[in-house]
Structure formats: structure tokens, C-alpha cells
Amino acid sequence: MVLHCFIFSPPHSYLNDNLLNGSIPAALGALPSLRELVLSRNLLSGTVPDELGNISTLESLQLSANNLSGVLPQRLGNLRNLRYLSLYDNEFVGELPPSFADLKKLTSLDIGGNNFAGPIPNFIENWKQLKYLSLMGNNFEGPIPNTFSLSNLSYLHINDLIGSSRGGLGFTFPNLSRMISLESLTLRNCSISGPIPGYIAGFKSLTYLDLSSNNLTGEIPYFSNAQQLSNIYLSENMLNGSFPRWLADSKKANVYVSFGR
């Protein structure tokens, strides 16, 4: 079934979980009052049309799990009311458009499972309302910016960063100290070296932590919220010191720890 343009303009258009194929019609950009466009889990292909950037009322754009490709159009940065952007499991390439710096109302961005490349953009700092960010499964370059001060962020998922710092020693742990609302943190295989910062262990809302496959050293810090942690992944690092007693005392945590390689 080929996706055709609408003949009317409902505020919410849910066409997800079908067998729609072909490209996304550029004529969708002429819809005057669309607030949600959900096309996830179809068979759509081609690029995202520039014209979608004309839908100034759009608050949610979900194109995940299709066969879409190419670079994202700069005009998507015109969607100043956008709160939810989901593009995971496609074949997008290139860098995130600089115009995305203007998406200041974003609360959720999931672009995992694509081929995005280049450095993780510093303009993510502009998204003060962001609660969910997943960059996993792409070709981003390290390091993770130290400019992040997203105090509302609850979920941060990054893995498999390309490159390493001068001398091949890896990157230092990014400064996430202001992300006091974090509940789930994944920084897996990001070429991070040095100790686990003590403030990570002090995040009171943290329930899931994955720092595996890095070059972390030193002792595992004491986690003050050990009883609420459900999963801790620290394997394939170079952690040392005594086995932390708080891990043995925890009744809830599913712990995966390696002190060496």
C-alpha cells in the first residue's frame, strides 16, 4: 500500500504499524494544523521531504522503523513546537542539522539504529526540556560534550563512539554532574578512561547504569541508592580495589562487574 497525501487535515494522524510503502509525500507539508504525524513501523523509503518543516504546529514526528535514508533536511529545524522526535531504526546518514539547535521544546529524541556521523553536537545543550535522549547504534565521534547541563534529562543512552583522544588514551568522563534527574544512563564502549565520578554514585533517581566496555580505572564508588538500582553493568573495564561491600548488601541489583579484561 502506497502512502498518499491526505485530503483533509486532522490534528492527529496515526498510520503506524501498517505496510505503507513508497516515499513520504511532500504535500504533507501543506497541512495547516497537524500536531502529530506517526508513520512508525511501515515500509516507507526515500528521504524525508523538506516540506515537513512547514508544519509549524507539529509537536510529534515519529518515523521510526522504516527504510528511510539520506540526510535530514535543515528545514526540520523550523518545527519550533516539536516535542517528540523519533527516527530510530532507519538508514539516515550525515550529521544532525545545525538548525536543530532551534528545537528548544524537545522533550524526547530517539535516533538510535541509523548511520548518523560526526561529533555529538553541542547544540543539544539548548534543549533544556529534554527528558529522553538516545544516540545509540550510530557512527558518532567522541568525546561526549562537557557542555551538557540538562537537569531534566532522565534517560541518556550513547554507545560505540568513534575515535579516541590524542595518544590513544581515550576520553575523560563527561561532566554530567548537573543531570540530577537521571534514571537510566548508558555510556557503553565510548572510549572513556579514568575513574567513575563520585557524583554518578550520588544520583538518587538512578536505577540503570551501563558503563561497560570502556577504560575505566580505580575503585567502584559507593552508591548511596544501591537498594533501588536494578541493573549495573561495569564489565570490560580496568576497575580495581576491594569488592564493594554495598554490592553484596544490595537485595535488588543485578550486577555485572569485571575488575579486569
Helices and strands as residue ranges (DSSP letters): E 12-14, E 21-22, G 26-30, E 36-38, E 43-46, G 50-54, E 60-62, E 67-70, G 74-78, E 84-86, E 91-94, G 98-102, E 108-110, E 115-119, G 122-126, E 132-134, E 139-141, E 155-159, E 171-172, E 184-188, E 192-194, H 198-201, E 208-210, E 215-218, E 231-233, E 238-239, H 245-249, E 254-256
